Amino acid sequence: MGKPTMEDVAARAGVSRALVSLVMRNAPNVSARRRAAVLKAAEELGYSPHVMARSLASRTSTVLGVMVNDLRNAFFADVVEGLDAAAQAAGFDLILNTGGRMPSREGAALRSLLSFRPAGVVLLSPVVPAAAIEAAARQCPVVLVSRTSRLSTVDTVNDDGEAGAALAVEHLVQLGHRRIAHLDGGGAAGAAARRRGFRQAMRAHGLEPIVVSSEHTDTAGEKAVQELLSAYSPAPTALLAGNDFNAVGAISALEERGLRVPEDVSVVGYDNTSLASLRHISLTTVDQPRAEMARLAFDALLERVRGERTEPVRHLLHPSLVVRETTGPDSGEAQR
């Protein structure tokens, strides 16, 4: 026996195929009794609608594509959660994939998303070339989260990375720290703004900025700290990590060298993910308003999908600092 069809469901429920289609699209103009009958018949037959086929038949899509920079980073999980809630409320489904922080893989992942003919796509901190984003925007609406763009066909949602880094520096300076290092995010989206903000804030206080090349991963944070402690004597008394994930790796490397956090070295992360609030980590970090970023990204995408706007929107949100237990006064007694 082949896969059950919409016609099979209609016959089992004693209704028309058109009514089954309405139920599967969660249309509001169906009585509760008939909706229940259709859903019961579909469950008994093991029927589920083919999203792509339904989109082709109606010439509209209820699918939204989301490409995530790094599946291990809790920041993206928080944003995806917000996107999914908004999508479900508006009758859309999400298709999710990742490019693993590599431009070539992201290009392939983006092409894969577009093959589903989505109504639109949201790209979270993409590192794919701008030309690929421009090409995607010719096929459907595109919104970038945590990456800037000058393309008029693309909308963006970002936090103010310069301001966020400055908040962290100001906090550390108020605690008495003068030798402060930044473990940057390399070529990752958003890293340049944070790096710029760090340097500007340090120089505003008459301090020499120390920037160590890193990436937005825990292993990169460990490696950067090892390089930092080998290169500088006396060592910095405080670190601003590229993100929370990077900060956790940095803390691990510091502890392996016998340095206590925050007694010997203070550490600030960036993002304020669920990882940062874990009791045994309790990371001081810069908060990106992830729920608001998700809401704004979805709203921007929906406006494009519905043809309500053609001009680009550029949302820039102001971050805030969440002080926890990984920062403290410069004791002047760090083991170096």
N, C-alpha and C positions, 0 to 999 in steps of 0.2 A: 504493500500500500504506500502511495506517495505521500508527500507532506500535505497536511490539510490546507485548504484554501479558504478564502473569504466566503466563497459560495457554499462550502461545506458548513461553515459556521452559521450562515444565514438559514440553510435548510434545517439544521439541528435546532436553531432557536425559533424557527417559524417566522422569520422576518425577512426583509429585503436586504440585498447586498449593500445598497446605499446606506441603510441604517447601521449595518455592521461597520461600514467605513466611518460613519459619524462617531460611533462608540470608540473605535480604535484611535480616532483623533481627539478623543476626550472632548468632543463638541458639547456645549451646554444644552442644546435644544433636543434632548432625548429624555424620555420619562425614566424614572428610577426603575420601574418594573421591566421595561424593555432593555435598559442598560444591564440590569442584573441577569436577564435571560441570555443576552449576547455574551457577557463575560463568563457565565457558567458554561455555555456551549463551547466557547473558545478553550476554556480550561480542560473540559472533558476530551476535546479533540487534540489538545496539545498545540493549538494554533498560536502563533505570535506574528504580528505584522512585520513585513520587510520594509525597514525604514527607507532604504534607497529607492525601492520600487514605488513606495507610496509617494516619495518626493517627485519622482519622474512622472508619475501619473497625474499629480496635481500641479506640477510645474512650480511647486513651492517646497522648501525644505524646512524641516523642524530639527535639523541637526546643526550643532555648533561645534567647531573644532577647537581644541585647546592643545597647544604645544608647550611642554614644560621643559625648562632648561636642565633641571637636575631632580630626578625623582627622590633622591635621598634628603633633599633640603626641605625642612618643615615649612619654610616660608611659602613655597609653592603649594604645598598641601592646604595651607590655610586659605590661599587665594582661590584655589580650585574649589574648595568647599563652598565659598561664597558665590562663585560663579554657578555652581551646580544648583544651589538653592534658588538663585534668581532664575535660572533657566527652567527648572521644574515648575516654578510658579507661573512662568509665561508659556508653558507648553512646549519647551524645547528639550532635546536630549544632547548630552555632551559626548564627544568622541575625544579621547585623550591619548597623546603619545609624547615621545621625548626624543631629543637629538643628542642627549648625553654630553652637552657642553661642547660639541664639536661642530664647526660650521658645515662640513660635508654631510654629516649625519643629520643635522637639522634641515638641510636642504631636502634630503630624501624624505624626512618625516613630514615636512610641510607639503611636499608633493603628494604624499600618501593621504594627508588630511583633505587636500583639495580634490582627490579622486572620489571622495564621498559626496561631492557637490554640496558642501555645507552652506547654510544661510550666511555664515560668517565665521571668522576665526579670531581667537585671542592668542597671542604669542607672549609667553612669560619669560622675560629677560633673554630674548633670542640673541644668538651670536651669528646667525645666518647673515650673509651680505645684504646690504640695502636693496640691491637689484632684485634679489629673490622676493623681498617683501613687496616691492613695487609691482612685480609680476603677479604676486598673489592678490594684491589689491585690485587688479584688473579683472579678477574672477569673482571676488566677493568682498564684502567689507572686512577690514582688518583693524584690530586694536592691539597696540603694544603696551604691555605692563612692564615697568622697570627698564625701559629703553626709550630714548628720544628719537624723533624723526622729523624731517622737514617736509616729508611728502604730504601734499594736500589731500591725498586719498586715504591717509592713515591717521587714526586717532591714537593718542598716547595718554597713559596714566602713570605718573611717577611721584616719588617722594623727593623732597629737596635734599639731595645727598650732601651738598655743601653745608647746608644749615645743620644737618644731622651730625656730620663730623665735627662741626664747630661746637655743638652742644657737648659732645664727648670731651673735647679738648678743654673747654671751659670748666667742666666738672673736675677733670683731673688737675688742672692748674689750681683751682680753689682748694683742692686737697693737698697742695704743696708740691706737686710733681713738676719737674722741669725737664727731665730727660724722658721724653715720650716718643714712642715709635708707633708707626702705622704699618700693619701687615696688610698690604693692599690686595685688591681683587684682580690684579693683572689686567687682562683684556675683557673681563666680564662686564656685562651691561651694568651701569651704575657705578662701577669702580672708579672711573675718572672723576666724577663729581665728588665722591667721598675723598679721594686723594687730594683734589684741589682744595676742598674745604678744610682738610687737615692742615695742609701747608699754609693756607691763608691765616687760619686761626693761630697756629704756632707763631708765625711771624708777627702777628698782631700783638702777641705777648712778649715779643723780643726773644723768642726761643728758636733754636735750630730744629727744623723738622727732620726726623729720621724715617725714611720710607724703605721698607723691605718688600721686594717683589714676592707675591704669593698668589693664591687662588682661593675661591670660595669653597674650600673643602677642609675637612679636619686634618687629613694627612699633609696638606700644604701648610696648614697652621703649625703643625709640629716641626716641619722642615724649616719654616721661616724663623721660628724661635731658636732652633739649633744654630742657624746661620747668624742670627742676631747676637746670641751670647758669645759666639766665637769671634765676631768682628768688632764688638764694642766693649771697652773696659774704661771706666765702669759701665756696667750694663744699664739700659733704660729701667726706670722704676715703674713705668706704666706702658700699657699697650692698647691701641685701638685696633681691633681685628676687623677684617673686611666684612665678615658677617658672623652670626652666632655659631655656625658650624665651624668656621675657621677659628673662632675663639676657644671652642672646646678642645680642638687639637693643640692650640697654643698652651692652654692650661695644663694639658697632659704632659707636654714637653717640659714646661717649667717645673712641674712636680717631679719629673724624672731626674732633673738636675738638682733637686733638693731645695728648690725655691718655693716658698709658700705664697698662696694667693688668698687675700690681698696683702698679707703682712710684708712680704718682700717685693712683690710685683702686682700692681693693680691691672685688671683686664676689663675692657669694655667691648661688647659685641655690637652687632647691628642687625636689626629686623624684629627683635622681641618675639621670637617664635616660641612654641610650646616647650622646646628644648631649654630655653633660657630660664623658664619658671620652675623647672624641676628642682625639688628641694636640695638635692645633693650638688647641684650646679649653681643655682641662684645667681644668674649672670646679670650684672649691670649691662644694659644694652639700649640702643637707640630704637625706638618703636616706630615701625612703619604701620600705618593704619590699614591692615590687610583687608578687613571686611569692607571698609569704605572703598579701597582700591578695586576690589572685585565688583562692588555695586556700580561704581562709575564706569568700569570697563564694560560691564554688561549693558548698562543704559546707553552708552555710546554706540555699542554694536547694534542694539535694537533700533536706535534712531536711524542708523544707516540702512538696516534691513528693511525697515518700513518706509524708507524714502523720505523721512521727515527732515533730513539735513544733508547737505553736501559739503559744507565748510568743515575743516578739521577742528577738533577740540583738543586742547592741551591742558590736562589736569596736572597741577603740581601741588602736592599735599605737604604740609609742614609736619615734620616728625617731632617726637618728644623723647625725653630721656627717662628711662625707668631704672632707678637706682636700687640695686640689690646688694649682694654680699661679696662681689669680686673686686670691689674698689674700696680703698681706704687711704688714710694719710701716708705720705712719704715718710717712712720711719728713718731713712738714712742709714739703715743697717742691712740692706740687701746683701746677700752672699754673692759675691761677684768673682 
